[in-house]
Amino acid sequence: MTTGMEFKSKLKAELWRRFGHKDYPSEWDGNLLGGGKLSQRFWEYFQAIELLDLSRESVLLDIGGGSPVTGAGFFAATLAPHIKQVHILDVSIDQTRPADKNIVYHRQLATYDSICALLRAHPEITHAASISVFEHIEESVRLGIIKGVNDAFAGDVFVATLEYHTKECFFEYQLTARTLSRLFEPFTNFYLETMAKAPVHAESAYTTGLRTYDFKQHTWMWRIGWCLRLFGLYKPTRNVQVPTWYPLALKFARAS
């Protein structure tokens, strides 16, 4: 009999096999974006598998899991051969795409009404996830999604990954401490069980800054440098790449 750990390892192995392979294009650019095999994007899928705790009998709702590039859903297609069923709610799913085994397409925008209608029509859904979605949609829409999950989801686990910085927004709709708090305030039927920070950043998550050169590493350079600075002939700075936003993974479990 397969244990939970063994099943989780099987899903991770499937993710490793597919991610970056030309036959299994992922979201956004159709293949890879932001660093390759061990990238931020890979970590988001990897962490979602870790936190969801799926089994053979699981039915997953993947909110916003479609790709505008491929017209399909990479994460759903990775899991579908191993679990009972995956539902994708995303208007980006290609209208002409035939049904894949164990995957049900719902070609709609994710809103409070569409979430509630889908979940009430499919009470068999045991898990829900939203991977790298909330930082790409306006606050009122993402708040409606969370309210819908809270009000209509009969399952026990909801997992989200998103791009975050405590104070500043480096792109539109990116989450901060304040907006992240507002986003999950409607969760009265679920509580935060796990919060993880990615050990890697996306290639695009950097900005150029300046840093003073450490002349103390070389005594003679330090002396020359200070003489030049004294007469305003040299400004001892150099460009550096400073990490900005980073991904979080959040697991919410049913409170009662």
N, C-alpha and C positions, 0 to 999 in steps of 0.2 A: 504493500500500500504506500502510495506517495505521500510524504509528509509536506507540511506547509513550506518548510525551508527548501525541500527538494523541488517543489513546484515553482517557487520563486526563482530558484537558480536556473530552472529550465527556461523561464521567461526572459531572464537576463541574458542567457546564452543566445536565445533567439534574437534579442535586441542587438547583441554584439555582432551576430552573423549578418543581420540586415543593414545596420546603420552604415551609411557610406557606400553600400553596394549599388552598382548602377541599375540593377534590376528592382531595387526597392527605394525609389526616390522619396525623400522626406519633404517636409513643408518648406515654404518660402521659395527657395531657389530650385526646388525639384531634386536636389541631391544633398548637398551639405552647405552650411552657412555658419561662419563664426569660429572656425578652428579645427574642423575635421573630427576624427574618430573620438578622441577624448575631449570633446568640446563642452561648452555650457549646454548646448542643445541636447547632446547625448546624456549629460548628467540629469537633465530634467526628466527625460523618459526613464532613465535608470532609477531615479529617486521616486518617481511615480509608481513604478513596479514595486519598489521596496515598501512604500507606505500603503498601497492599496490592499495588500494581503489577499490577493485573488486566489480562487480555487477553480477546479474544473466546472463547478456549478454556478460560477459567478456570471452575472449579467451586468455589463458596464454601460453607463451613459457617458460618452465623450463629448463634452460641450465645446463647440468651436473647434472640433478636431479635423475639419476638412482643410484642404489646401487649395488656394486660388491658382496655384501653378499646375498641380497634377490632377485636381478635381477629385481626389481621393483622400484617405486618411492614413498616414503612416503608422501611428500608434495603434489605431484600431486594427489595421491589417496585421500588425505584429502579434497582437494578443488573440485575435479571432480564432486561429487554428487550435488554441489551447484552452479556451474558456467557452462557456455555453453560448454567449451572444454578446455583441457590441452594438449599441445604438450610437450613431453620430448625428448630432444636431448642428447643422452648419449650412448656410445658404450657398457656400462655395462648392459643395458637392456637384460634380458635373451632372447635368440633367439627363444626359444620354448614357451615363455609366450604368452598366448592368449590375444587378445585385451580386455581391460577393458572399461566399459561404459564411454564415454566422454573423453577417453585418447587415444592419438595418439603417437605411439612410432617411433622415428627416431634413429635407431641403428647405429650412426656414431660418430666419434670424432668431438668435437666442434672446428672448425677452421674458418678462415675468409670465405673460400669458402662455407663450409657447412652451416654456419649461413646465408650468403647471399642467397644461393639457397633455403633454407627452408623458410626464411621470404618473399622472392619474390614469392614463390609458394603458400604462405598462407598469403595474405594481410589482412585477417580477424583477425589476431592476434592483440589484443589490448594492452596486457601487457607482459612484459618479466622480468624474475628473474633469478638470479644465486646465490644459497645459499651455502656458504662454499665450493666454488670451486676454486677461483683464487689463494688461498694460497697453492694449491696442484698441480699447473701446472706451467711450465716454463714461463718466461716473454714473450717470442716471441709468444707463443700460446695464452695466455690471452690477449695480445695486439691485436691479430687478431680477437678475439671474440668481443672486444669493437669496433674495426673498423667496423666489420660486422654489429653490432647493429646500429652504427651511420649511416652507409651507406644504410642499407636495411630495417630497422624497421620502419613501418608506424604508430605504436602506439604512445602513449603519456607518458608511465611510464616504467622506468627500475629500478629495485631494486636489490641490491647486498649486501650480508653479507660476511665478510671476517675477518681473524685473523691478528692482526696488533700490531706493536710496533714502536714507533717513530724512533729509531735508530738501534736497534739490531735485527738480525734474530736468533731465537731460534730453528728453523727448516727450512729445505729447502723450498724455494719459499715463505716463510712468507712475508707479505707486511710491508714496512717501509714508512716513510714520502716521501722519494725520489721515491721509486718504485710505491707507490700509486699515486703520482702525475703523473708519466710517464704513468701509466695504463690508466688514464682517460683523458689524453691530446687529444686523437682523438675525444672526444665528442665535436663536433661543432654544432650538431643539438639538443643537450640536455644540460641542466644546472643542477647543484646540488641544490636540493630543501631542502633536510633534511639530517642531519648526526647525528647518535645516537651511543652512546657507551653503551655496555652491563653493567648492574649493577652487574653481576656475572662473575666469571672466571671459565673456565673448570678445572677439577681436575688436569689435566696434565700441566696446565699453571703456574706452580710454580717451583722455584729453591731454593735450600737450601743456606742460608746465615748465617752470624754471627752478633751478636749484643752484645754490652757490657751490663752486668747486672747492673741494677740501684740499687746500694747499699744504696742510699740515702733514700729509702723507710724504711730501718731499720738501725737506727744509730749505734747500736753495730756491725751489720754485715759490715757496711761501714768502721768502724775503723779496724776491723779484716782484711777485704779484702785489704785495703790499706797497712797494715803491711806486709801481705803475698806478695803483688805485689812488695813491696820495695825490698824484698829479692829474687824476681823471682820465688816464690813458687806457684803462682796462677795467672792464666790468666782469668779474669772475662768476659767470653764470653759464649754465648749459641746459639744453632742452632735455626733459624727461617725460615719460609717459605715465600719467597718473590714473589709476583705476577709478571709475565713477560708480555707475549702478552695477548691481549684481543680482543673481537669481535667488529667490527663496522658494522652498517647498513647504507646504502647509498641509497637515492632516487633521481633519475634523472628524470626531466620532460622535455617535448619537448619545445625547445626554440622558435619555430615559427610555 
